[in-house]
Amino acid sequence: MGGRLAGKSAIVTGAGSGIGRAIALRFATEGAEVLAADISDSVRETAAQSNAITPILCDVSDQEHVQRLEEEARKRFGGLDVLANNAGIGGLSGVPLHEYPIEAFDRAHAVNVRGAFMVLQSGIRLMLDSGGGTVVNTASTAGFRATPGSSGYVIAKGGVVMMTRQAGYEYADKGIRVNAVAPGTIQTPILDGISDELMEELQSRSPEKRLGRPEEVASLALFLASDESSHIIGQCYLIDGGRTAG
Ligand SMILES: NC(=O)c1ccc[n+]([C@@H]2O[C@H](COP(=O)([O-])OP(=O)(O)OC[C@H]3O[C@@H](n4cnc5c(N)ncnc54)[C@H](O)[C@@H]3O)[C@@H](O)[C@H]2O)c1
């Protein structure tokens, strides 16, 4: 089968919904064999859409689960070519920083930073075995700009930005390229919990006056995962319909 990821093996986390599902489907369409991981059973629906996608239940905040994911990839692929390190949660919105519950701060970090870090470690171990590969983390424009009321998420995504630079720099000489997509506001279920006030603000900030689509983020992830981005390392690409341009 041809395609921009022909013959490649891939792991996509958070593949049961939204951006992760779109990335898993796009990678599969482009010829990759995809291990689609998610804490939710909905990952089976993703896998039902392509013979090239195998679902696996995995909570990225649980070290044993991440170890099992790594073992499954090693068994199946003998290593790894592509990791889309995408699973994440939105966290609270509309809560001033000085009142932000520390439990919510911890949870946002447990999944979005610590979980992403453990998955990144596994992906890099697998890629060292197979002699190189590409990682695409999912950061956010929130990792670059403040969003009042969302400090847990914003600070966690800032961590993903630096995780991308750190790993990109550290593994460039091993043939492993680490980059990130940094979406603005994309129409996915993650937005279900945010306040009407914040939603209005997000939409009004966009010069296009529309939210992004998961498939648009998947196109950027595909570029960063493929050999077409061969000289791009440790970078976070904003994809936000122009929101941060102004
Ligand atoms: N939608 C947006 O506006 C937006 C903007 C910027 C960044 N992002 C980021 O994109 C990524 C995907 O978000 P989305 O918008 O597609 O949301 P989504 O809620 O549609 O999908 C997230 C998926 O991650 C899974 N998940 C959550 N916790 C997990 C865990 N502990 N282990 C494994 N899987 C877990 C969920 O079950 C879900 O299937 C997240 O990292 C999010 O922070 C989203």
The ligand as an SDF file (V2000), in Angstrom:
LIG
                    3D

 44 48  0  0  0  0  0  0  0  0999 V2000
   -9.9610   20.6010   20.9470 N   0  0  0  0  0  0  0  0  0  0  0  0
   -9.1910   21.6620   21.1710 C   0  0  0  0  0  0  0  0  0  0  0  0
   -9.6260   22.8230   21.0620 O   0  0  0  0  0  0  0  0  0  0  0  0
   -7.7380   21.4810   21.5180 C   0  0  0  0  0  0  0  0  0  0  0  0
   -6.8960   22.5860   21.4240 C   0  0  0  0  0  0  0  0  0  0  0  0
   -5.5480   22.4460   21.7440 C   0  0  0  0  0  0  0  0  0  0  0  0
   -5.0600   21.2180   22.1410 C   0  0  0  0  0  0  0  0  0  0  0  0
   -5.9030   20.1670   22.2400 N   0  0  0  0  0  0  0  0  0  0  0  0
   -5.3190   18.9000   22.6720 C   0  0  0  0  0  0  0  0  0  0  0  0
   -5.5940   17.8920   21.7240 O   0  0  0  0  0  0  0  0  0  0  0  0
   -5.5610   16.6310   22.3560 C   0  0  0  0  0  0  0  0  0  0  0  0
   -6.7940   15.8490   21.9500 C   0  0  0  0  0  0  0  0  0  0  0  0
   -7.9240   16.5470   22.4210 O   0  0  0  0  0  0  0  0  0  0  0  0
   -9.3220   16.5350   21.6770 P   0  0  0  0  0  0  0  0  0  0  0  0
   -9.7270   17.9340   21.4750 O   0  0  0  0  0  0  0  0  0  0  0  0
   -9.2930   15.5980   20.5260 O   0  0  0  0  0  0  0  0  0  0  0  0
  -10.2320   15.9680   22.8590 O   0  0  0  0  0  0  0  0  0  0  0  0
  -11.1840   14.7140   22.9910 P   0  0  0  0  0  0  0  0  0  0  0  0
  -11.7350   14.7930   24.3570 O   0  0  0  0  0  0  0  0  0  0  0  0
  -12.1060   14.6470   21.8240 O   0  0  0  0  0  0  0  0  0  0  0  0
  -10.1670   13.4850   22.8690 O   0  0  0  0  0  0  0  0  0  0  0  0
   -9.2410   13.1960   23.8750 C   0  0  0  0  0  0  0  0  0  0  0  0
   -9.1040   11.6940   23.9590 C   0  0  0  0  0  0  0  0  0  0  0  0
   -8.1110   11.4130   24.9360 O   0  0  0  0  0  0  0  0  0  0  0  0
   -8.5910   10.3650   25.7410 C   0  0  0  0  0  0  0  0  0  0  0  0
   -7.9790   10.4260   27.0590 N   0  0  0  0  0  0  0  0  0  0  0  0
   -8.2390   11.2840   28.0790 C   0  0  0  0  0  0  0  0  0  0  0  0
   -7.5150   10.9670   29.1470 N   0  0  0  0  0  0  0  0  0  0  0  0
   -6.7690    9.8940   28.8020 C   0  0  0  0  0  0  0  0  0  0  0  0
   -5.8600    9.0800   29.5000 C   0  0  0  0  0  0  0  0  0  0  0  0
   -5.5680    9.3130   30.7750 N   0  0  0  0  0  0  0  0  0  0  0  0
   -5.2810    8.0380   28.8390 N   0  0  0  0  0  0  0  0  0  0  0  0
   -5.6010    7.7870   27.5510 C   0  0  0  0  0  0  0  0  0  0  0  0
   -6.4820    8.4930   26.8500 N   0  0  0  0  0  0  0  0  0  0  0  0
   -7.0630    9.5450   27.4730 C   0  0  0  0  0  0  0  0  0  0  0  0
  -10.0970   10.5670   25.8340 C   0  0  0  0  0  0  0  0  0  0  0  0
  -10.7640    9.3850   26.2130 O   0  0  0  0  0  0  0  0  0  0  0  0
  -10.4020   11.0080   24.4190 C   0  0  0  0  0  0  0  0  0  0  0  0
  -10.6970    9.9140   23.5700 O   0  0  0  0  0  0  0  0  0  0  0  0
   -5.4370   16.8990   23.8530 C   0  0  0  0  0  0  0  0  0  0  0  0
   -4.0870   16.7650   24.2440 O   0  0  0  0  0  0  0  0  0  0  0  0
   -5.8590   18.3400   23.9700 C   0  0  0  0  0  0  0  0  0  0  0  0
   -5.3140   18.9790   25.0940 O   0  0  0  0  0  0  0  0  0  0  0  0
   -7.2160   20.2500   21.9310 C   0  0  0  0  0  0  0  0  0  0  0  0
  1  2  1  0
  2  3  2  0
  2  4  1  0
  4  5  1  0
  4 44  2  0
  5  6  2  0
  6  7  1  0
  7  8  2  0
  8  9  1  0
  8 44  1  0
  9 10  1  0
  9 42  1  0
 10 11  1  0
 11 12  1  0
 11 40  1  0
 12 13  1  0
 13 14  1  0
 14 15  2  0
 14 16  1  0
 14 17  1  0
 17 18  1  0
 18 19  2  0
 18 20  1  0
 18 21  1  0
 21 22  1  0
 22 23  1  0
 23 24  1  0
 23 38  1  0
 24 25  1  0
 25 26  1  0
 25 36  1  0
 26 27  1  0
 26 35  1  0
 27 28  2  0
 28 29  1  0
 29 30  1  0
 29 35  2  0
 30 31  1  0
 30 32  2  0
 32 33  1  0
 33 34  2  0
 34 35  1  0
 36 37  1  0
 36 38  1  0
 38 39  1  0
 40 41  1  0
 40 42  1  0
 42 43  1  0
M  CHG  2   8   1  16  -1
M  END
$$$$
